[in-house]
Amino acid sequence: MIDQLTISKIFDAAEIVDVVSDFVHLKRRGANYLGLCPFHNEKTPSFTVSPAKGIFKCFGCGKGGNSVNFIMEHEHLTYPEALKYLAKKYNIEIEERELSDDEKKLSSEKESMLIVTKFAAESFAENLMRTDEGVSVGLSYFRERGFNKQIIEDFKLGYSLEERDAFTKHAINKGYKLEFLEKTGLSIVKDNFNFDRFAGRVMFPIFSLAGQVIGFGGRTLKTDKKIAKYLNSPESIIYNKSKVLYGLFQAKNEIIKKEKCYLVEGYTDVLSLHMADIKNVVASSGTSLTEDQIRLIHRFTNDVTILYDGDPAGIKASLRGIDMLLEQGLNVRVLLFPEGEDPDSFSQKHSSSETIKFIDENEQDFISFKAKLLSEEAKNDPIKRSSLISDIVRSISVIDDKIKQSVYIQECGNIMNISETVLYAEVAKITRKKIEDVKRQEQRFAQLGTSQNIPAVPSFVEKIYFEEKELEIIRLLLLYGNLKAVFINSETNENVEVRVADYIIDQLRNDELELKNLLNQKIFSLVEKMIQNEEEISPEFFIQHHDPEISQLSANVCSQKHQLSKIWEKRGAQIVEEAKKLNEILEDLFIKYKLNIVYEAKLKLRNKLKKAQENKDQERITQILNQITQINEVIKKLSGLQGRAIM
């Protein structure tokens, strides 16, 4: 437990602008500072920091508080964890006594995993510099790539020994639990044998914005094509690759200073550009760019330059990323390296000044880049040319800023030698369709909203996961998404006919519930898009999907035999085809799903309450007690609905 004197020192040292600036690009506005809120998606800044009052406040989502509250909210830390984080930032010493067995049990799973990944990064770094194998294999590789000692230290590069279980044995001998070695993906447990995921690989630790090691990328130095060249940590509660950018922790201050971010693909691209004194660079680490990654960039700058290697086929596959950046309101420029070169190889062959000069002289706006790239295919083919123009116009249509849109239309007209009037008409046509799609969706959910009889999960409940219920949701979506079920409107007592897919999406979206399994998320997103495009939801489409993970999961869930709940058997309900009982099945599913969530949330709140009581934090105690009261109300209502027959 941290004594009150130390807590006071931390609060005195933790200046709010300094703390928030580590995560948000702030600009002075009079006596305050303004930036994009890190807690919700916004294009116009509504997040205000007041140095005089020592508080932050978002007028969009309502979140606010002091420096400690900000770290708790942003990094999902407890009160003591946030204090420790700030104490470390400001070099304030905290003397801690040895934890008792009971206190160790209360220590969060997340904190335990972060302790393990920190230990792993330190172990791999030590292997690299202090073992014969690490020096001869790992360090030799990094030196061949031209990476100096400073880069190796800044990015905590390392090496995992070739012996299959060297790290796992070392970690267990040091007192780290196999449970957390497995959950972080560092160790694999199979048939009573434990072995290292990254054996014989050079290691690239992946950092959170706060500088904590949350995962790893490992590169094999073997030439065996059967072995994956790069291997990443699996998804976990501390690592979600779609929400992380490699190098952002090291680059964020430089991005703010230069007011620009360079976006590359891989780890070594980032490291080589750092060596060339280009430090405002991040990587998507081989994954397709995601909205969460774009929001991360947008916190620190409005300007992005994408650095592509000279592989036209690969570039065309990633053009969607440009549209996503534009849609989020960023200014996008693109640079294409010479054929056969990438940021890593080019910067290795040229001096720092030559690399910087090449980028400055050759980056171009996305319209010029996209038009030149795609017109290679079109040439004199009028059909392909028409398709090319439509493609570029679609990109322009996602830009909200009408002045920017107008400038790009003029540029596109000049490059493609086509009337601006035609282009404006096409943009207007696409925009109208989007508005009509939104209206159709609103109409669907306006009707659906009248059928909501199941209480909502409180908005403060998040990040609770139930695999079994998620799979059942996916199964019902794929098998019955197009069918309609009849519910009773609780207000008018009238029958309301609702499509199954609309009902499921509405239940999840209205409660801001999110499927946590990434594969389930993928399928759910595909179904949403099919509905928006007014396409039929077909199980065959998913079972035969080109993504083997989607096709395998779809085949598995669609072939499961459904068991009617015991409630129906007790009521003597006649066993009928599942499709004829969709209303009961859906309501039963979501009542139980929400009950699972709120019971788990209540358990977590009780643990938080105990910690708050230990810290004598009256404000936090009151907040948690209020939340438990809200949870109890929802539990009472949901419990009253269990087993109810709607029709």
N, C-alpha and C positions, 0 to 999 in steps of 0.2 A: 504494500500500500504506500502511496506517495504522500509525504507530509505536507501540511498546508503552506509552510514557508516556501518549499520548492514549487508548489503549484502557483503561488503568487509571483515567484521569479519568472516562471514560464509565461504567465499572462502578461507580465510587464514587458518581456522581451519580444513576444509574438505580435509584432506590428501588423495590423490587418492587411494593409496593401502589400507588404512584403510576402505574407503567407499566401494570399490569393494569387499574386502574380506568378507563383510557381506553376499555376494550373490554368490561369486565364489571362489573355492579353488585355490589359487595362489601358484606357486612355483618359487623361485628365479632362474633366468637365467642371470648370469652376472649382469649388472646394472639394468635390467628390471625384470618383473615378468610375468609368463605365466600361462594360464588356459584355460578351455573349455569355449567357447563363450556362454553366456546366451541368446543370441538373435537368434541363429540358431542352428540346430542339427549338431554336429560334434563329431568325435571320436578322431581325432588328434588335440591337442590344437593349435589354431592360434590367440588366444586372448591375446594381450600384454598390460601390464600396465607399464608406465614409471614414476617412482616417481620424477625423475629429471625434466621432462617436465610437470608433473601433468596431464597427459592425458592417456586415454585408446584407443586402436585401434584393431579392428578385421580384419585380412588380409583375412578372409574367406568371411564375408558378407559385410565388408566395413564400419561398424558402428564405430564411434569414437567420442571423445570429452573430456570434463573435468568432475569433480565430479558431478556437477549439471546436466550436460547433461546425465550422466549415470543414475542418479536417475530418471530423467524425462522419459528416454527411458525404463528403467527396470520396474518402478512402474506405468508407464502411467500417470504421473503427469504433471501439467502445471508448468511453470517456478516458479511462486510464491509458489505453493504447494511443489515443490522440495526444495526450499529454507527453507520453514518451517520445512520440514522433517529433513534436515541437522542441522538446528538451534536446534531442539529438541535433536538430537543425541549428539551435542556438548554443550548442556546447554547454548545456546545463547538466551537471552531474546529478544522477538519481541513484541513491543507494537503495537497493532492494534486498529484502531478506529472502531466504530460500522458501519457495512455495511449498505449502503442505500438500499432502496427497489429495485432499478435497479440492484445494485451489487448482491443482494441476488438472483435475477432471473438468473443472469449470472453464479452463482455458479453451478458447474457441478453436475449432477445427482449422479455420482459416489462418489463425496466428501460428498454429503448429506447422502447417504446410509452408508458410513463409519462412519459418525458422529452418526447416529442412532445405528449402531451395537456396537460402543464404549460405548454409553450411556446404551444400553441394558446389556452389559457385566458388567458394573459397578452396575447397578440396581440388577442384579441377584446375584452378589457377596455380595451386601449389604443385600439382602433378606436372604442369607445363614447364615450370621454372626449376623444379628441384628433384625431378626423377630422371634417370638416364633415358628411359623410354620417352618421357614427355619432351625432353630437350631434343633428342635425336629425331623424333617423328613429328610431334606437334609444333614445337618452336621452330624447327627447320622449315616446316610448311609456311608458317606465318612470316618468317624472314624472307623466304623465296617470293612471297607476295608483296614484299616491301613494307610490311607493317612494323613500325618501330616500337620501342619499349613503352612510349607514352600512350600510343593507341591501344596496345595490349592491356595496359593498366586501366585506361579510361573506360574500356568496354568489358573489362574483366574476362578476357578471353582465356580459355583453358584447354585441358586435354583429359579425356576419360581413358583410363588404362585398358589395354587389350584383354586382360584376363576377364572372363565373362561375369564374374561376381565380385570384382575387386572393390568397387565403390560400395555396393550393398553391404558387404562384410565390414568394411571400414566404418560405415555409418552406424550399423548395429553395434559394433564394438564401442563406438563413442556414445552410445545410449539413445540413438534416434530410433523411433518405432517403425517397424516394417509397414504398419498400417498407413503411415503418412508418406513413406517412401513410395508405396504403391499408388496412393491417391495423387501424388504429384507427378506420377509417371516416370520417376527416376529408376524405379525397380519394377520388374515384372515377376509376378508370383504365378507359377504354373506347375501343376503336378508335384506340389511340395518341394519345388526347387525355385530358389530366388536368383534372378540374374539381372544385370544392368541393361537398361534400354540403350544406352549410348556407348557401350564398350567399343574402344578402338576408334573414337572420333574426336576431332577438334571441336571445341565447345564455344557456342555463342550465347551467353546469358541474355535473356529478354527482361527488360525492366518495366515496371509500372511508371506512371508519371511522377510518383513520389520517390522513385529510385530503389524500390524493392525488387528483388529478383523473383519473377513470377513463373518463368518457364525457360526452356532452352531450345536452341537449334543445334544439331550435331551433324558434322560433315565427315563422311568416311573418306579415307585417303587411299582406299583400295580401288582397283580398276574393274573388279568383278561387277558385271552389269546386273547380276541378280540381286545385288545389295543396293538398297535405296541410297542415292548420293546424299540427300539431306533427310534428316529425321527430326521432327518437332515433338515437343511435349504434348501429350493428349490434353483435351479440354478438361478443365477442372473448375472448382469454385474460385480459384485465384487466377486462372489463365483462360481467357477466351480470345482466340487469335483474331477473330473478326473485330475485336474492340481494342486492338493493340497495334502500334506502329513501332517497328524496330528502330532504335536510335532516337526516339522522340525525347526521352529523358535527357540525353546528352545534347540534343539540338534545340530545345525549346527556347532558351535564352537568345541564341543566335538567330532563330527564326523571327523573334520579336524585334531584335536589333536591325536585321536586314529587311524586315517586312516582306519576307518571301520564304516559301518552303519548296525545296526540290524533292520530288517524289521518284524513287527508284524501286527496283524489284527485290534485290537480295542483300544479304548481310555484307558481303564483300564489296558491293557497290558503295554502301554507306561508308565503310572503313577506308576505301581507297579515296573517296572524295574528301573525307576528313584529312587524309594525308596530303591532299592537294589544296588544303586550307579552305575547303568548301564545307562548312560545318552545319549549315542550315538544311540538312538532308535527312530524310527518313525513308524507310522501306516498308512495303506491304508484305514482305516476306513470302513472296510466291503465291499469295492468295489474291483472288479478285477483290478489287477495292470495295469496301462496304460503307454504308451510310454512317456507321459509328466511327470508322476511321476518318471519314471526311469531317465529321463534327469535331474530332480531336484536332485536326489541322486548323479548322476554322476558329478555334479558340484563340489561336496565336497569330493568324494572318488571314488576309483576304486573297492573297496572290499565291498561286501554285504553278510551278513549271514541272511537267512530267518529262522525265528523261528516259527515252526508249532506246533499246539497242537496235542495231540495223537488221532486224528480222521482220519484214513486212507482214508475214502470216501471223506472227505473234502480236503485232501491233493491232491488226484488225480485230483480233479476238478480244482485245482489251479496250476498244474504243468506247464501250459502254461506260467505263469509268469517267470519261470526259463529261458525258451527259449528266452523270450523278454529281460531279463537282459543280457544273453549271447550275444544276437544280438547287443546290445548297447555297447559291449566291456567290461562289468564288470566281475570281478572274483566272482564266486558264490559259497557259502558254505551253507549248510542246517543243521538245528538241529531239531530233533523230540523229543518232550517231552514225558514222559511216558503216557500210555493210560489213558484218563480221565483227564489229566492235560493240562493247557495252561500256557503261560508266567505269567499271573496274579496269578493264583492259586498256581503255583509252587513257585514263589518268595514269596508268602504270608506264605507258610509253611516252607520255608528254610531261613537261614540267608543269608546276602549279599554275604559273602565269599563262601558259599555253592552253591549259584546260579551261581556266576561267574565261579567257578570251574567246575560245571556241564556243562555249555556252552562251556568252553574252551576244556574240555575233550571229548565232544560228537559231536561237529560240524564236518561235513564231506563234502568232495567235492560233487558236484551235481551228478557226474557219479556213485559213490558208493551208494549214497542215492537213486537215481532213479532206479538203477539196483536191489538193495535189495528190494525196495518197490514193483516194478513191477514183480519181479521173484517169489514173493509169489503167484501171480495168475498163472504164467506160469507152475511152477513145472515141471511135466514130459510131458506136452502137447507140442509137437514140433511146432504146428501151432502158439500157443500163444507165444512160445519162439521166433519164427521167428518175430512175430509182435513186441515183446518187444525189440529185437535187432534193428529193423527198427526204432522204436520210439527213442531209445537212439542215434542212428546214425543221425537222423534228428536234434536232439539237438546239436550234435557235429558239424554238417554241417553249423550251423548259426554263428559259431565262425570265425571271419576274420583272427585272428592271427594263422598262419600256425604252429608255434612252439607249441602253446597251443593245437591246434587241434591234433597234433601228439602225445602229451603227453596223452591226453584223449583217443585217439584210443588205445594206448598201455594199458592203465588202463582198458578200456572196454574189450579188448581182454583177459586180465588176469582174470577179474571177470566172464565173460561169457564163458570163455574157447573156444574162437573162433579165427581163424587166423586173424592177422592184415591185411594181404593182402585183405581178403574179406571185412573187414571194410573200408579200403582205397577205394576199388572199389565202395562200396555203397555210401560213402561220395562224391566221384567224380561223380557218377550217379546223385545224388540229386543236386549237384552244377551245372552240365551241364544243367539239366532241368530248374534251376533258370535262367541261362544265356539265354537259348532258349526262356523262357517266356519274359524276358526283351527285347530280340531282336524282338520278335513278336509284343510286345507292341510298341516298337520304330517304327517298320515298319507301324503299324496301324496309329500312330500319325504323321509319316513322310508324309504319304499320306494325312491325315486329315489337316496337317498344311498348305497345299496349298489351302485349301478351306476357310481359315480364312479371312472373309471380315469385321468383327466387331472389331472396335478399342478396345485395352486393357485398363482396369482400371489401373491408375498409381500405382506403387508398394507401395507407401507410404500410400495409402488408406487402412484402415483395420477396423475390428470390426464394420461393419455397417450391419444391420439386417432387412430383409423384409420377414415376415412370409408367405404372400400370394404368392410371387414369388417362395419361397423355396418349398412350397407345390405343385405348378404347375410343378416345375422341377422333384420332386419325382413322381408325377402322370405320366408324360411323360416317365420317366425311367421305371416304372413298367409296363405300358400298351404297350409301343412301343419300349422298349430298344433293342429288337432283330431285329426290322425292319430297312430298309435302306431308307435314304432320299437322293435326288439328289440336289447338290448345284453347283453354277457356280464358277469356279476358277477365282478370280479377275485378275490374271496375264495372264493366257493363254486363258481365256474365254471358257474353256472346262468344260463339266459336270464332277463332281466328286461324286461318290456314297459312302456314309458314313453311318455306323451303328449309330442309334440314341444315344445309350449309349456312344459310343466313342466320338460323337460330344459334348454331354453334359459334360462328364468328361474332355474333352480337353478344353472346354470353361472355366470351373471352375479352372482347374489346371494351365493352361497357365497364367491366370490372378491372380493366388494365391488367388482366392476367396474361402471362406469356409462357408458351411452352419452352421449357428450359433445354430439352434435348435438341441439339443442333439439327439432327436429321428430321425430327418431327417438325421443327421450325421451317425447314426447307419445303416439306410437303405442304404444310399449312399455308405458306406464302404462295406456292404454286396454285393452290385451290383458290385463294383470294384473287389472284390475277385472272384465273379462268372465269370467275364470277364477274369481275370488272369488264372482261372482254365478251361476256355473255356466251361463254363456251360451255359445253356439256362436261360434267365431271364424270369421268369414266375410270373405273378401277383398272381397266386394261391399259389406259394411257400410263398409269403409274407403275403397273407391273412390268410393262415393256419399256420403261424409261431408260434413256442412255446412261444415266448415272446408276452404276451397279448397286450402290448403297440404297438409293430410293427404290429401285425395282425389287431388291431383296426384302426390304422391310415391308413394302406394299404387298408382296406375295405372301409374306408371313401373316400379317394382320388380317388380310382378306380371306385367308383359309382357316382362321380360327373358328371353332364352333362356339356360338354364343350361348351362354348359360343364363336363363332368366333368374332374377334374384329370388331368394327364398320368400321374400315378402309376397310375391305373386302366388307362390305355391300355397302359403299359409292362407291366403284369401280365397283359395280355391279357384283362382282365375284359370280359365281354360287356356291350355298351351296352344297358342296360335303362331302363325308365321311372325318372325321378328319384325318384318316390314310393316305389319299391321299394328304394332305396339310401339311405334317410334316415339310418340309423344310421352308415354310413360317412361320408356327407356332413357330418353334424353333428359327429362326432368330428374329422374332417379340418379343418373350419372352426375349431373351438375350439382345436385344437392350434396351428394357424397363427396364429390371433388372439392367443393367449397368447404365442407365440414372438415375434411382432411387438412386443408390449408389453414383454416382459422384455429384448429386445435394445435397444429404445429407452431403457428404464430404465437399462440398463448403461452406455450411452453418456452419459447425463446424470450418472450417478454418477462416471464417469471425469473429467468436467469439474469436478464438485464436489470430487473428490479433488485435482485439480491446484490448485484455489483453496485448499483446506485446507493443502496442502503449502507453497504460497507464504506462507500466514499462519502456518505452523509450529504449527498447532492440532492437537496430538497426539490429543486426545480425539475431535475430529471425524474425523481421519484413521482412527483405529481403528474408529469407528462405520461409516464408509463402506466400509472394507475388509471388515467383517463382512457388510454388505449385499451387496457384490459377490460374496462367497462364496456367499451364499444364492441370488442370481440365477444364478450359474454352475451350481449344483445343479439348479435348475428347468430351465435351458436344456438341460442334459445329459439329463434325464428326458424333456422334450418332444421333443427331437431324436430320441431312441430310439423314440418312438411314431410319428414321421412315416412315412406310407405303409403303416402296419399295417392289415391287413384284419381287422375284428372278427368279421364273420359271412360 
